């Protein structure tokens, strides 16, 4: 095969001309992606960077040595995160918010009767409430059944779980609110919350909250100095 084009004739160079817009496009795509990444990081930083929650991160770091055994699945806070002021109702239908417990450490729990692990976990939460509830601590277990409001009440009554106050959100918005900040990936979900409403640790799934491991962990969260941490 021969090349009929004279050697000294100027040769069109379509490839370089095509590379210019492709290069520009690549730069633009990279810039957009970079901006999106910076924006996402900025949003996350704003969401999880509440300076009032730095103490909760320090506390989480101190009590991390106690995260083992029955509470080994707990993920301790590594960045300051203030939880949304979750809205729900009490047994009488009165509006309640997470901020109603400011000044107390709270174990916030989301559960439902259709969730088998939730039902199995409730006696442990009831036991924890019986042992540690007081002026400094409260288990706030919020039911998110959306159909029969009497079913969860009957479940607690039949199981003799009398130490837990009943709270409900029939729209399950509390789950969506926690999911929006990456703290509700399934059921049950529990978040250990400090007196300022900041995350200390989160667990996706059940735990033996009435176990020695859990009691020691939460007792240390209430008073790390007393626990020798």
Secondary structure, DSSP 8 states (H G I E B T S, - for coil): ----S-TTS----HHHHHHHHHHHHHHHHHHHHHHHHHHHHHHHHHHH--GGGHHHHHHHHHHGGG--GGGTT-EE--S--B----EEEETTS-EEEGGGGTTSEEEEEEE-TT-HHHHHHHHHHHHHHHHH-BTTEEEEEEE---S-HHHHHHHHHHTT--SS--EE-TT-HHHHHHHTTT--SSSSEEEEE-TTSBEEEEEES---TTSHHHHHHHHHHH-TTTTT-
